[in-house]
Amino acid sequence: MQDTDRPTISLWRRLISGATVIVFGAAMLGISWSYPTGSVSQMGPGFMPHVIAIGLMIMGAAVLLADLRDTGLSKGAPPHWRALILISASVIVFGAVITRGGLVPAMFGAVLISTLANSRTSIVGTLVYSAVVTLCGWLLFIVALGLPISAFGR
């Protein structure tokens, strides 16, 4: 049953979200169009930008179609500021630490900070989860794929 006391979001505002993602994807595809793509086994500099741009446009179309189909959409809860700030901080920490500290400290710090966005997790669970994800990342990127990333700094 719908709650009729809450105001509904206008069709125009709902269409903006999907259209914005489609426009960003199209702009990204336009910018990277002249980059050589290569193949799956020998990726060129344009391969991932093309894949991400096409993915963005597909997701934007899905959001647009979902918004057009659902006419009873009502305003949601206010933003979760804690999650927004901590997830953003985790990306910044990863970028700042990876060049000097290496993959393991950067990944551990980023996962630890992003996990703190959920206020219901315990500190022990957060530490264990961060350690397991970091171990999996090290195994995948350094051991299995052999990427030239330092595990613990230069």
C-alpha positions in Angstrom: 0.0 0.0 0.0 1.3 3.4 -0.9 1.8 6.2 1.6 -0.2 9.1 0.2 1.1 11.6 2.8 4.5 11.8 1.2 5.0 14.0 -1.9 6.0 12.2 -5.1 9.0 13.1 -7.2 8.0 14.7 -10.5 8.6 12.8 -13.8 11.1 15.4 -14.9 13.3 14.9 -11.8 13.2 11.1 -12.2 14.2 11.3 -15.8 17.2 13.5 -15.0 19.0 10.7 -13.1 19.1 8.2 -15.9 19.7 10.8 -18.6 22.6 12.2 -16.7 24.3 8.8 -16.5 23.7 8.2 -20.2 25.2 11.6 -21.1 28.3 11.0 -19.0 28.7 7.6 -20.7 28.3 9.1 -24.1 30.8 11.9 -23.3 33.3 9.4 -22.0 32.9 7.3 -25.2 33.2 10.4 -27.3 36.4 11.5 -25.6 38.0 8.0 -25.8 36.7 7.2 -29.3 40.1 7.9 -31.0 42.1 5.7 -28.6 43.1 2.3 -29.9 41.1 -0.4 -28.2 43.3 -3.4 -29.1 41.8 -6.8 -28.2 40.9 -8.6 -25.0 44.3 -10.2 -24.7 46.2 -7.1 -25.8 44.2 -4.2 -24.4 44.9 -0.8 -25.8 44.5 2.5 -23.9 40.9 2.9 -25.1 39.6 -0.6 -24.2 38.6 0.1 -20.6 37.2 3.6 -21.2 35.0 2.1 -24.0 33.8 -0.7 -21.8 33.1 1.6 -18.9 31.3 4.1 -21.1 29.1 1.5 -22.7 28.3 0.1 -19.3 27.4 3.5 -18.0 25.1 4.1 -20.9 23.4 0.7 -20.4 23.0 1.4 -16.7 21.6 4.8 -17.4 19.1 3.4 -19.8 18.0 0.8 -17.2 17.6 3.6 -14.6 15.6 5.7 -17.1 13.3 2.8 -18.0 12.8 1.9 -14.3 12.0 5.5 -13.5 9.5 5.7 -16.4 7.8 2.5 -15.4 7.5 3.3 -11.7 5.1 6.3 -11.3 4.5 5.9 -7.5 8.0 6.8 -6.5 8.0 8.9 -3.4 10.8 10.9 -1.8 13.3 8.7 0.0 15.2 9.1 3.2 17.8 11.8 3.6 21.4 11.0 2.5 23.5 8.8 4.7 26.3 11.3 5.4 28.4 8.9 7.4 28.5 6.4 4.5 29.1 9.1 1.9 32.0 10.6 3.8 33.7 7.3 4.8 33.4 5.7 1.3 34.8 8.9 -0.2 37.6 9.0 2.3 38.5 5.3 1.6 39.0 6.1 -2.1 41.2 9.1 -1.2 43.2 7.0 1.3 43.7 4.3 -1.2 45.0 6.7 -3.8 47.3 8.5 -1.3 48.8 5.4 0.2 49.3 3.0 -2.8 52.2 4.9 -4.4 54.3 5.1 -1.2 52.9 2.4 1.0 52.1 -0.3 -1.5 49.0 -2.3 -2.3 48.6 -4.1 1.1 48.5 -1.0 3.3 46.4 1.0 0.8 43.9 -1.8 0.4 43.7 -2.6 4.1 43.2 1.1 5.0 40.6 1.6 2.2 38.6 -1.4 3.2 38.8 -0.6 6.9 37.5 2.9 6.4 34.8 1.9 4.0 33.6 -0.9 6.3 33.2 1.7 9.1 30.4 3.3 7.1 28.1 0.6 8.5 27.5 1.5 12.1 26.4 -2.0 13.0 29.7 -3.7 12.3 32.0 -4.6 15.2 35.6 -3.6 15.2 36.7 -7.2 15.2 34.5 -8.0 12.2 35.8 -4.9 10.5 39.5 -5.9 11.1 38.9 -9.5 10.0 37.0 -8.5 6.8 39.7 -5.9 5.9 42.5 -8.5 6.4 40.6 -11.1 4.3 39.9 -8.7 1.4 43.4 -7.4 1.5 44.8 -11.0 1.3 42.5 -11.8 -1.6 43.6 -8.6 -3.4 47.3 -9.4 -2.9 46.7 -12.9 -4.1 44.8 -11.7 -7.2 46.8 -8.7 -8.3 50.3 -9.5 -7.2 50.5 -13.3 -7.1 48.0 -14.5 -9.7 48.1 -11.6 -12.3 51.7 -10.6 -11.5 51.0 -6.9 -11.8 54.0 -4.7 -11.1 52.6 -3.3 -7.9 54.6 -3.2 -4.8 53.0 -5.0 -1.9 54.7 -2.9 0.8 56.0 0.3 -0.6 59.0 0.9 -2.9 
